[in-house]
Amino acid sequence: MSEDIVRFSERSRDNVFECISKVMNELRDRIVSEIALDEERKKNNPIQSSNTIVMKRKASNNVFEKLGFPEGMTYGHRSSLRKECSRFLRFAYLVDFLSLESLASIYVGSVKDMIDRL
C-alpha cells in the first residue's frame, strides 16, 4: 500500500508540473507573438495617430527572464502573468487542503487499526 501511495503522489506531482508548464508555455508564446505583432505594426505604420494610446514598457526584470518571458512586456502582459500565477496559488491552496485532509484520514485510520489490535 505504501508503494501505491508513493507512486500516486509522484504521478500527481508530475501531472501538476506538466499542466503548469503547459499554461506558462502557452502564455509565454502568446506574449512573444503579441510583442512581435506590435513591432510589425510599428514598422508598417511608423506615424501613430494622436488618439492611439501607447503603453510604456517597463524595464527588464530578472524574475520574468528566469521564467523565460521576453524583455519589454507591457503592463497588460504582466497582468496576464499575475492572473495565471494567482490561479496557480489558489490551486496550490486547494491541493494543500486536500493533502492535509488525506493525511488526517490516514492518521485516524492508523490509530483506529492500532486500537483495534490492542
N, C-alpha and C positions, 0 to 999 in steps of 0.2 A: 504494500500500500504506500509506503514511504517513497518508493521509486516512482510510482504513478503521480504522486503529488509533485515531486521534483520535476518530472517530465512535463506535466501540465503547466507548472509555473514557468519553466523555460520557454515552452511554446507560447504561453500568454505574453511573456515579455517580448519575444521575437515578433509576435503579431502587432503589439502596440508600437514597437520601434519601427516596423515596416510601414504602418499606417501614418505615423508622424513623419517619417522620411518622405513618404509619398505626397502628403499635403504640403510639406515645406518645399519639395522639388517643384510641384505644380505652381505654388505661389512664386517661387524664385523665377521660373520660366516665364510666368505672366508678367512679372515686374520687368525682367530683361526685355521682353518683346515690347512692352509699353514704352520703355525708355528708348529703344531702337526706333519705334514708330514716331515718338516725339522728335528725335534727332532728324529723322527723314522729313518730317513736316517742316522743321526749321530750315532744312536745306532747300526744299521745294518752295517755301514761302518765307523768304528772309525778312520781308516787311510785314510786321504784325499790325493789325488794326488797333485803334485806340480802345475799343471795347473788349479786347481779349485779355483775360486775366492770366498773368504769368506767375507761376509759383516758383519761389526761390528754392533752390536745392540746398539742403543742409550739408555742411562739411562731412567728410568721410568719418565713419565711426567704426572702431575696431570690432565691436560686437557684431555689427552687420557683416563685416568682412569675414569674421570667423564662422558665421553661419552660411557664408557663401553668397551673400546678396551683393549686388553690384554697387559701385560707388555712384553717388548722385541720385539717391532715391528721394522722391518728393515726399511731402507731408502725407499725401494720400497713400503712397506705397508703404510708408512706415505705419500708418494707421491700419492698413490691411494686415500687416505683420503683427501688430499689437493685438488685433482682434483674434487672429489664429492662436497666438500664444495664450490669450486669456481663455480661449476654448480648451486648449491643452491643459491649462491649470485646473479648470473646472472638472475636466475628465480625470485628472490625477487625484483630485479630492474624492471623486466617486470611487475610483479604483482603491484608494486608501481605505475608504469606509467599508467597501465590500471585503477587502483583505482582512481588516480588523474583525469584522463580523464572522468571517470564516474561521479565523484563528480562535476567536472566542468559542465558536461551536465545537471546534476540535478539542479545545481545552476542557470544556464542560463534558464532552463525550468521554475523554480520557479519565477525568475524575470520576465519572459515574462507573466506568469499567473497573477502576481501581477499587471503588467502594463495594461494587458487586463481588469482586474477587475476595475481598476481606471478609 
